[in-house]
């Protein structure tokens, strides 16, 4: 059925007037190059452009003051099949642009469609990926006698709150699971630092170094390019201790980021922004009214990075010219060796949690507002 749909869309492109249409990705000030959220959006757009015979254009805003004027100018050009805004920071300008230009289709990564017929909202259950990372981080911390796990976050916005909420829940679930299965006592604190930006690797490194000093040697990055600094901090601390593998361990977000510092990134909380962007282009070609597409574990839109993810993203890194620390085979081997170096019960707990989550036997906390995340922080400190 998928092949048939693609064939129909190709015919539409050739004969239905879409031949000269383009896809536009509109980034906030952070832009591509974060090896995470924004680059995942770009990957999805590139795939859609190739499969549907469209031209891809992407641009990065110079400042928030330009969001609405930029989006309006793009819409008024009449060149784009769809304009996809990337990032929650566009939550005011993007729906306003869609209302001003009802003939233009828009997509919103990390935001709803606001009930607009010309917009598709692309949302995720980030708390699922965050929870899976929390389980692994906490069980790994317990295995190595650490008192805490950490996270370095970007800005205080709902998508990041959802990651944090899941991470906190998963860590506390892991402690209870460990006690139940071993009869031993354990206690893990969750320490989260917000840097306030998504484009500050130096700030992310400073935050991670402070967390490591506080005893949190498993740190989730939920800050775009900022959390690249987490990986630097984890590797430097490990190398200084004469280690080949962590802990300290960083954990990636959105993409499978283990290849960046193989041996010192144990896994990644998956968020398939690429799938969402690809689906947005398909929607634009379909002629259907706007709606909200919500991707979670059931749709493979969230999760914890798999071996297949590692292979995929190492290959993408090679194609992008990223300087790997060895051949692709050596990098993947080192990533897997780090996982095998961690006690088996870590992966046993992850598997059980994932099974319960897929079966609907676990309800994760919601964190779409400041009030909700405050309650989560109080409940799962």
Secondary structure, DSSP 4 states (H G I P E B T S, - for coil): -HHHHHHHHHHHHHHSS-TT-EEEEEE-TT-S-SSSHHHHHHHHHHHHHHHHT-EEEEEE-S-GGGHHHHHHHHHHTT-EEEEEEESGGGTTHHHHHHHH-TTSEEEEETS--TT-TTEEEEEE-HHHHHHHHHHHHHHHHHHTT-SEEEEEE-SSSHHHHHHHHHHHHHHHHHHHHHHHHH------EEEEEE-S-SS-HHHHHHHHHHHHHTTEEEEEEESGGGGHHHHHHHHHHHHHTT-SS-SSEEEEEES--GGGGTTTEEEEEEE-HHHHHHHHHHHHHHTPPP-EEEE-GGGTSEEE--HHHHHHHHHHHHHTT---SS-HHHHHHHHHHHHHHS-HHHHHHHHHHHHHHHTT---PPP-SSHHHHHHHHHH--
